[in-house]
Amino acid sequence: MAAFKAALGAGYRVLEIDAAMAGPACPDAYTEVFVGHYFSMLAAGGNVNDQPCQFTAQQLGQFSMRLRDGSANTLPSNALANIKDVVNWAKANQVLLMIDPKVPSLSPSSQEDDQYSRIIGRVLQVAREVDALENVAIKTTYNYNSSTAYFGPVDFESIFAGRFLWSPIVNKAACMKSKDQGPCTDSDKASEISTVTGAAAAWRQATNDSKQIITYEIQLYNSAHWASNPFTVQGVTYQGLIDFAARQTSNCPAKSWLCKRSAIWSIDPAGDKGTLGREYNWKFLGNTVGKGAWEDDQRGNPFVTLGYAASSNGTGYGSPLYAAVITDRPDMYSQFQISGPQPFSAVKAEEK
């Protein structure tokens, strides 16, 4: 809770958090959700072979997040939090929680799908119980039907539809040169554009012209990737994926203040030098050694990402004015400036 309170104290009222299933048993009795992204309890001072789903949310409250240097932090305010406690706090402090479900790799993959939709379902049930659905936005990599599968279409539409927000993640894969493959072909690029824009269009339709969408989360991998450059879909040319996302409502561009924002996750808080993983391992993007690693993945420095030609013209619908940066270093992004009549400012804070 200390991180959430610090972010609020710094002036940020939209907080991105991870959520995963607690126990009391794996995988048959997932009944609770905790705030975190641990699949081994080692990172929270537990046994390496123990999983969060072996504990109830109350039992998980006996574990604490470690500091970034890996040392123990046993202050009560750093204990692993139950989602209900965080939602109650968000309601009391007029905070919007952007909740990102996290599941471990499971076999068969249908178990992953079930756990993912179960997290979404339990979060919404908890928020409804405390009358705090308006304080919740759900991030999801799944389509609308899969994301609401926990309830079934009839129950979901009658109870939850329109009472909270979504943030669909529309392009998780990238057509780029990797260390074990050559550059992607024009056919690969066309297929990816079709998949990504089709996914966004489907979400627009499912949410009544994007009325229930707070952001479309996107990835801008490098300056050459199609998402950072003009592309054409059904005869309409967009300045980039930020521009396409902005126009996923009939209000845009006529009512520019209603255009949709693109959420961009600041993956590496330390810039190009890397990031600290959830279990305190150091990793890099763009130069990670290993099969399939992308040679030209530059997402590690969103300062550069937001400077791409198609996203930095200052006042157009492809500009950073339509971006929402998810970061645990908003103090750095508040210094970012673009040419044009309005300064760019970080609008979201991620605290874990």
RAQUI-V330992 format. One record per pair of residues at least 24 apart in sequence whose C-alpha atoms are under 8 Angstrom apart, sorted by the first residue. I is the first residue (numbers start at 1). GAP is how many residues later the second one is. If there is no record, write none. Layout:
# RAQUI-V330992
i->(I I)
gap->(GAP GAP)
This chain:
# RAQUI-V330992
i->(1 1 1 1 1 2 2 3 3 3 4 4 7 7 8 12 12 12 13 13 13 13 13 14 14 14 14 14 14 14 15 15 15 15 15 15 15 15 16 16 16 16 16 16 16 16 16 17 17 17 17 17 17 17 18 18 18 18 18 19 19 19 19 19 19 20 20 20 20 21 21 21 21 21 22 22 22 22 22 22 23 23 23 23 23 23 24 24 24 24 25 25 25 26 26 27 31 32 32 32 33 33 33 33 33 33 34 34 34 34 34 35 35 35 35 36 36 36 37 37 38 38 39 39 42 43 43 43 45 57 57 58 68 68 69 70 83 83 84 84 87 87 87 87 88 88 90 91 91 94 95 96 96 96 96 97 97 97 98 98 98 98 98 99 99 99 99 100 100 100 101 101 113 114 116 117 117 117 117 117 118 120 120 120 121 121 121 124 133 133 134 134 134 135 136 136 137 137 137 137 137 138 138 138 138 139 139 139 139 140 140 140 140 141 141 141 141 142 142 143 143 143 144 144 162 162 164 165 165 165 166 166 166 166 167 167 167 167 167 168 168 168 168 168 168 169 169 169 170 170 170 170 170 170 170 171 171 171 171 172 172 174 175 176 176 176 177 177 177 178 178 178 178 178 179 179 179 179 179 179 180 180 180 181 189 193 194 197 200 200 201 204 204 209 209 209 210 210 211 213 214 214 215 215 215 215 215 216 216 216 216 216 217 217 217 217 218 218 218 218 219 219 219 220 220 221 221 221 221 221 222 222 222 222 222 223 223 223 228 228 228 228 229 229 230 239 239 239 239 240 240 240 241 242 242 242 242 242 242 243 243 243 244 246 246 246 253 259 260 261 261 261 262 262 262 263 263 263 263 264 264 264 264 265 265 265 266 266 266 266 266 266 266 267 267 267 267 268 268 268 269 269 269 269 271 271 271 272 272 272 273 274 303 312 312 313 313 314 314 314 314 314 315 315 320 324 325 326 327)
gap->(76 77 78 80 85 75 76 75 348 349 347 348 342 344 87 335 336 337 81 82 83 335 336 81 82 83 84 333 334 335 80 81 82 83 333 334 335 336 81 82 83 84 310 332 333 334 335 80 81 82 83 333 334 335 81 82 83 84 334 64 80 81 82 83 100 81 82 83 99 31 32 82 94 98 30 31 32 33 34 35 29 30 31 32 33 34 29 30 31 32 28 29 30 27 28 26 91 24 25 90 24 49 50 86 89 90 26 46 47 48 49 45 46 47 48 44 45 316 65 241 240 241 64 65 237 235 236 237 27 24 25 24 208 212 211 210 40 43 42 43 39 40 45 48 42 44 45 41 44 41 40 38 39 40 41 38 39 40 38 39 40 41 69 37 38 39 40 38 39 40 38 39 33 36 31 29 30 31 32 33 32 27 28 30 27 29 30 36 30 31 29 30 31 29 28 29 27 28 29 30 77 27 28 29 30 27 28 29 30 26 27 28 29 27 28 29 31 26 27 25 56 60 59 62 45 50 48 47 48 49 46 47 48 49 46 47 48 49 50 32 35 45 47 48 49 47 48 49 26 27 29 30 46 47 48 25 46 47 48 46 47 47 50 49 118 120 117 118 119 114 115 116 117 118 111 112 113 114 115 116 111 112 113 111 37 33 39 47 45 48 47 44 45 39 40 41 38 39 38 47 46 47 45 46 47 48 109 29 44 45 46 47 45 46 47 48 24 44 45 46 45 46 80 79 85 75 76 77 78 84 74 75 76 77 83 82 85 86 80 81 82 83 80 81 80 71 72 78 79 70 71 78 77 69 75 76 77 80 81 74 75 76 74 71 72 76 64 63 62 61 62 63 60 61 62 60 61 62 63 59 60 61 62 60 61 62 33 34 35 36 59 60 61 32 33 34 60 31 32 33 31 58 59 60 29 30 31 26 28 29 27 26 33 26 27 26 27 24 25 26 27 28 25 26 24 24 24 24 24)
